[in-house]
Amino acid sequence: MTLTLEQIKEAISKPKNSGVIRVATQQQERVKFHAGTDATWRANAPLTDFLAMVQKLLPADKFLLFKTMFRFPVRTNRTTGVVFDKLSRVFDGRNPVFNYQFVNQTEREDWERYRTEVLNEPRIWATKGWEHLKTEINSVLVVDMPKESNGTYAEPYFYWLTIDNVIAYEANPTTGQMEYIAFVQPNDTIAVIDDAYYRLFKAKGRDIEGAPIVEVPHELGYTPARFFWSEPLSLKQPDVKKSPLSLELEALDWFLFFHISKRNLDLYGAYPIYSGYQMECDYHNDETGEVCSDGFIKDAKGYYLYDSNGALKKCPKCGNKRIAGVGSFVEIPIPGIDAGGEQTPDMRNPVQMLSVDRSSLDYNTEETVRLETDIIKACVGTDSEGLLNTQAMNEAQVNANFESQTTILNSIKKGFEEAQKWTDETICRLRYGKGFIGANISYGTEFYNVSANDLRKRYKEAKESGASDAELDALQTQIIETEYRNNPAELKRMLILRELEPYPHLTLDEVEAYHSKKVVSDEDLIIKLNFSAFVRRFERENTNILEFGSKLELQKKIEIINQKFKDYVRKQRQQAPA
């Protein structure tokens, strides 16, 4: 949609989706309350709503204590941090694909340099993109252009525009692609982007003044802006996006309330309530005739007095002793005279310590753990440890847990793939025009949902059950990739070593047994027995395995190294005593 100047003024003065922006902002603030780390007190609507809920649940004195114990960062920040740490495995997928098609090789090479050195891809998606997923899910992706480009090609760039800076927009409800968008810019300006132009206006508040001060055509045929995230919270409002935490916000509120309440209960262990015999209060106001009656004030006529909050007015001398809070001292009546005129005996100690019931403490501890575990499981699709505990679950449970987690990760993966594909293609069209053909973005087909130790157990079971070498190869590759996924150099080295080692799925004893049956050759047996020593010798005489033959095809490289190992075997035989 190409807007005229009058249409722009109309769209800004009477924005169609101002209500949606407000709802999206509110929903996002609720998420940010639990996911955004604030080290100091930050007054906002979610905090106000949360404390209002607590105030309705607790008596006035307990609510004051609750507010005293409420501190930033809130405890749920740690819980959501665990959730997002586990979900971030979408960036560690196996076999990722970033394929870009160009008319010629020159532009392909230029793009690889531009995307890594200028755009900071793919890292920017796992850092800045991930932060926006956590706390700014309703952001808009904008591909922009500088006023001037100094190189051979145009120099487009992209950024995340937070929803609170958007003034007006119209978007495709299915794809999130903008028809047009107007948003606040620095220096009292408003930017307007449609399917034909980038425009910048001087503004007074949120009203534009006059003609555009910048007007740049982009020739894309569509607006270079779209919602960052695709998945809607509901079909009724598709522009309000669904965060991984959206469905657990109520549970997070309750967990935070329960956690702080438990902290209050914990204080009773360190500062218990004491009780002792009640001493008669002699408070009397000679001017007003007010007197103390069991810790509360009565007037000269014998009526109880009330404070400004509508509560019974406490005696200034002994009234605070009636508050049964942490560390309080509670007075109990002194034994009196019974109906027969005899002194009532009291076998208690004059002063006692009132301890909290242990079962109550245990319940609160267990319930806090349960609430947190349920939240993490609901968001991540796995147990609170984030790994499949095969010792505690049967095979069906393991598979169900694995599938649940994979489904959630695939959903997030799809969102990032769509966002990056749209961004990269838009930048490439602006930079290379018809020289760019298309892009294929995939974050991988599998994720590291299972630990290397669990994979080793699977490998052992597969081998014992008679699995084929092809199956064992696949499991072994998965073990290596999982174990060394954060060390690319060592990962490549281990994969090369696996190709070099004879009979990698057989133990030394098994190889020797097969050798005795003439199944394994003398040469392969010696290499197997001396494999580590041969590798070290090769690297001493040449260079490390990884760097050796770096410009050769892998198969040729393996053949050369294998031949060296065979030379070592031959020399070893020659040196052996007759």
N, C-alpha and C positions, 0 to 999 in steps of 0.2 A: 504494500500500500504506500503510494507516494503522496505525501501530504502537502497541501498548499499552506501558505502562511496563515490564512484564516482558519484552516482546519487545525493547525498546530495550536493557535491561540484558544480555539474552542476545546481541544483535547486537554490542554493544561488548566484552563479555567473551570472546566466541568469534567474532571476525570471519571471515566466509566468504572474503573476498578478500584476506587479509593477504599471501599469497604473490604475488598479482598486483600489489599495491601495491609489494612489494619488487622484483619484476622490472621494473616500470615505472620505479621510482626509479633502479635500476641502469642501465637503458637510457638514461634521461634524463641521468644523470651522465656517461656516455660521450659523448653529444652535447655536453654543456656543456663538457667538457674541450677540445674543439676550437672551439666556438662562443661560449662565455662568456669574456669578456676579464678575466683576472686579472693585475694588474700585479705582484703579489708571489706568492711560493711558496705554493701551496694544496695541502696534502696531502689526497689522496682516493684512492678505490679505482682509478679509471682511470689516475691517475698511477703508482700502485704497480704495476699490471699492465703498463703501458707500459715502465717501467724494468726490471721483471722480464724482459720479453721481450728488451730490449736486453742485459741482463746475460748471457743465454744465448747471444747472438750474438757477443759480443766477449770477448777476453781480459781478465783482471782489470785490467791497467794501462790498457788502452784504454777500459774501462768507466768507470774513475775519471775519465779525461779527458772522456768523454761527459757524465757527470753535472756536471762543472765547467762545461761549455759549455751545459748545459740551463738556459734562462732563461724566466721569464714576462714578458709574455704570450708564449705559444707561437706559433711561426710560422704554424701552421694557423689561428689566429684571423683573420689577414689573408685567407687563402684563403676561409674560410667567410664572411667579411665581404663579399667580392666576390660570392659565391653569393647571399647574401640581398639585397644591393643590387639585383642583377638580377631576383630573384624579386619584389621589392617593387613591380614594375610592375603587379601585380594591382590596385593602388589607383589606377592611372592609366588605367583602361579607358575606351574611348570609349562614349558613350551610357549612363552608369550610370542605374539606376532605383531610387529609394527611394519607394515608393508605399504609403501608409497609408490605409485606409478607415475612416471613422467615421460614426456616425449623423448627427451635426450638425457644422457648420463651427466652432463654438466649441471643441469638443474637438480638432478637427484643428489649429487654430491654437495651442491650448495645448500640444499634443504637439510641434509644430515648435519652439516656444520651449523646452520642457523637454528635448528630446533634444539640442539644441545648447548651451544655457546650463548645464544641470545635468549631463547625462550626457556632455557633450563629444563627441557624435557628429557626423559619422562619424570625426573625427580619432582618437579613442581606439583604434579598431580598427587604424589604421595605425601607432600608436605602442606603447601598452601591449600590445595584441593581438599585434602583430608580434614584440615581445620575448618573449612567451610561446611563440609558434610556434618561435622560435629556440632557446630554452633550457628551456622548461617545457611541452613538447608534451603532457604527460599531465595538465595542469591541468584543474580542473573549473570551469565557469561557474556561478555562484550568483547568483540574483536575490533580494535580501533586502529587508527592510522595516525602517524605523526604529521605535523604540518608540512614538513619537508623530509625527503629521503636523499641521502648523500651517495648511496651506492648504485650499482647497476640495477638492482631490483628494489621494489617498494619494501618498506620495513614495518609491516603490521605487527601488532602485539595484542595480547589479550589480558583480561583481568576479571575478577569477580566483583560485581556491583551489588552491595547489600540492599535488601528490599526497602529499608527505611529511607534510602536516597532516591527511590523511584517516585516520580510524580504521577505519571500516567503511562498506560501501555494497553496494547491489545495483542493477545497471543492465541496461537492455535491450541485448543484445549487438549489435543492428543499428543502433539510433539513438543509443545512448549516453545515453538519457534515464534518470535515476536513479529507482529505485523508492523508495529512501530513502538518506540519507547522514548520517553522524556524523563530526564533525571538531573539532579542537582550536581553541579560541578564547582570547583573552587573559584574564588575571585568573583562572586556574584554572577555566575553564568549558569545557563541551563543548556544541556546537550539534547538534541533530538536526532534520532536515527530512524530511517525508514528504508525501504527497499531500493532507494536510489541515491540518498545523500547522507553524509555526516554534516550536521549543522550545529553551530554554537551561537547562542543568543546572550546578550546582556540581560540581566534580570534584576528586578526589584522584588525581593522576597521570592515568591514562586510565580511571578508574572513576568513575561518576556517584554522587552522594550525594543520596538522597531524591527528592522530587517536583520538577518543573521550576520554576525561579524566574521564567521567562517562558514563556508559552504563547499564541501568537497564531494564530488560524485565518486561512487565505488564500483558501479557496473556489475554487481553481483547478481542482481535480479531478486534478491531476498535481503531481509534485514539482518545485519551481522550481530544479532543478539538473540539469546534464548535462555530459558530457565536452565540453571545449572543441573538441577535434579529432575528426573522424569516422573518418578512414582508419586501419584497424588495421595493425600490423606483420605480423601473421599471423592466420589464421582460428582457430587453436588458442587464442590469447589476444587476443580482439578488444578488450579494454580497455587493451592496451598499444599506444599510438598510433605511427604511422609518421612520423618526421621527414623533411624533405627530405634530411637527411644520413645517415639510417639505413643505407642500402645502401652508403655510401662510408666508413664508419667504419674498416674495415680499411685502405683506401687512404689515409686521412688519417693513421693510425698510421704506415704505411710511409713516407709522404711526410715526416712530421716526423722520423723516424729518418734518412732519407736526407739531409734538409736539414742536420741537425746534423752528420752525418758529413762532408758536403761542407765545412762550416765548418772542421772539423778539418783536412781536406785543404788548404784555402786557407791555413792557417797555415804550411804548409811553404814556401810562396812567400816569406812575410815572414821566417820563421825557419827556414832550411834546416838540414839535418843536415851536419855537418862530419866529416871523417875525417882521421886522422894516424897516425904510427907509434906502436905500442904501447910504453909504458914498463913495464918489469918492476915489479910491485907487491911491496913488501917487507914487507907486513903480517904480523906475527907476534905472537900473544898468549903472553907468557912464562909466564903462570899456567896456562892451559889447554892450551897447545901448539897452538892453532888457527892455521892459516895460510891465506893466499889462494891459490886455484887458479883462474886465469882468471876472476876476479871473484866467485867463490863460496868459501865457507868449508869447509875440511876439518878434522876433529878430529885429535888426536895420532896416531890409528891410520890416518889417511888416508881416512876415510869422510866423504862430504859430509853436512853438517848441514841440517836443514829448519826453517823458521819455523812459527809457529802455524797458518798457512793451508795448510801442506803443500807450500809452494814452497821451492826451494833457497835457503838463507840467503845473502844477498849480503854481499860484503866491505864493511865500513864505510868503507874507504878508497877503493876504486875501483869498487865494485859498481854505483853509480848511473850510471856511464858506459856501462853496457851497455844502458840503456834508450834505444831508438831513437825517441824522441819528438821533437816539434818543438824545434829548436834544440839537439839533443843533439850531443855530440862522441863519435864512435866510434873506438876504437883498433883498428888493424890490425897484424899481426905485422911486425917489422922483417925485411927480407930476410936470410936465413941463409946457411949454407954448403951447397953441393950435395954430391952423392955423391962427386964427384971432389976435394972439398976446396977448391973454388973459391968465392969470394964471389958470391952470386946477385945480379945487377944488378936494380935497380928503377927504371924510367924515369918513375914517377909523381912529382908534386910531393909534398913532405913533408906538406903539409896541403891537402885538397881539399874542395870543396863539392858535396854530392850533391843534384842538382835532381830535382823530381818530373816524371815523364813528362807532356808537354803533352797527349798524347792522353787520358791519365787525367783530367786537369783538364777537358778539353772534354767528355768523356763524362759526368762527374758534373754539369757545368753543364747539358748538354742533357737528361739524365735527370731532373733536378730540375724543369726547365721542363715536360717531358712529363708527369710525374706530376701536377703541379698543373693543367695544362691538361685532362687526362683527368678529374680530379675535378670541375672547374668544368663541363665539358661534360656529364658524367653527371648533375649536379644541376640544371643550367639548361637543357640541351638546345640549346646553341649553342656557338660558339667562345669562346675565352678573352677576346676583345675584347667579346663581348656583342652585337655587331652583325653582320649578314650581310655578309661581305666578298665582294661580287659580282665583284670583279676576280680573286679567287683561286679561285672556285668556279663551276662551270657551273650552268645553270638548275635541273637536277634536284637538285643538291646544295643549292642555295639553298632550294628548295621543301621538301626533306626536313628541313633545319635549322630552317626556319620552322615546319613542322608539329610537330617535336619540341618546340620551345620553347613553342609554343602549347598543346600537350597538357599540359605540366607546369604552366604558368600557369593553365590552366583547372581543373586538379585543386585547386590552392591556392585559387583564386577560389571554387570550389564549397564548400570547407571554411569559408571566411569568410562566405559568403552564408548557409549553413545556421546557423552560430553566431549571426550578427547577427539573422537572421530570428526564431530561437527566442527570443533575448534581448529584442528589441523587442516581440514579440507578448506575451511573458510580462509585461513591465513595463506594457504598455498594458492588459492584462486586469486587472492589479492596480490600476491607476490609474483606469481608466474603466469597468471592468466590461462590461456589455452595450452600452455606447456605442461600443465598439471592435469592428470587423468582422474585419479581417485586414490582412496586410502582404505586399508583394512586393518582394524585395530582389535587385538584380542589380548587380554591379560593372562591367558593361559587356560588350560583345560582342567588342571587339578591344583589343589592347594595342600599345603603342609599341615593337614589336620591330624596326622598321626606322627608320633615321635619316632626317631630312628630306632630306639629300643623296641618299640612295638612292631616296627617293620622287621626287625631282626627275628622277633618271635614268629612272625608270619612266614619269614623266609625258612626258618628251621622247620616249622610245621609243614610247609610246602615241600621241602626237600624230603622229609621223612615220609610224606604221603606219596612220593614218587612223581612229583611235578616235573614237567619237561624242562630242558635247559632254557628254552625261550621264556617260560614263566619265571624261572629263577633269574635269568638275565634282567627281566623287567623289574623284579623286586630288588635286585642288587643295585640297579641304576637308581631306583627310588630311594634306597637307603643312603647312597652316596650323595645324591642331590639334596636330601633332607639334612644330612649331617653337616654338609659343607656349603649350604645355601648362602651363608653370609661371608664366604671366603672363595670368591670366584677362581682365583689362581689355584688353590688347593683342590677345588672341585674338578677343574680341567685335568690336573695332574693325576688325581685318583681315577678318573675315567680312562686316561691313557694307560695307567698301570694295570687296570682291569683287562684291557685289550692285550697286554703283553704277557700276563701270567698264564701259564698252561693250566688247563683244567681248573678254572677259578672256583668251581662249585664242589671240588673234592678236597678233603683234608689230606695232609701228608701221608697218614696211615692208609687212606683209601687209594691214593696214587701208588704207593708202594705195593699194595695188594694187587692192583690192576697190572702193575709192572711184572709181578711174579707170574701173572697169567698171560704175559706177552701182549697185553692190550695197550699198555703205555710204553713208548720207546725209551731207551737208555737216555737219549738226549733230553727228552721232555722231563724225565724223572730228575735229572741233575739240575736242570733249570728251575724246576719246582722247588727242590730242596735248597737251592742257593739263590732264590729269586731276589731277596733283599740285598744280598751281598753283590749280586751282579748289577743291580740298579745303582748301588753306591759306586761301584767301580766304573760303570759307564759314565756317571755324572762327574767323577774325578777326572777321567780321561777326555771328556768332551765338554759338555755343559749340562745344565739340568734338563731333565726329560721334557719339561714344558717348553723351554726355549729352543731346544734342538729341532732343526728342520721346521721352523715356524712357517716358512713359506711353501713347504711341501704339503701335498694332500695327506690326510691322516693315514690312509692305507699305505702309502709309500713310506711315510715316517715309521710306521709300525714294522714294515718289512726290513728296513735298515737296522733298527734297534734289535729286532729278533736275530738278524744275521750276526750282530755283534755278540749277542748272548751265546749263539752257537759256536762262535770263535772262542769264547771263554771256556766253553765245554771242551772243545778240542785241545786247547792249551792245558786245561786241567788234566785231561787224560794223558797227555804227553809227559807231564810232570809227575804223574802218579807212579810209585814204585812198581816194578814188574812183579 
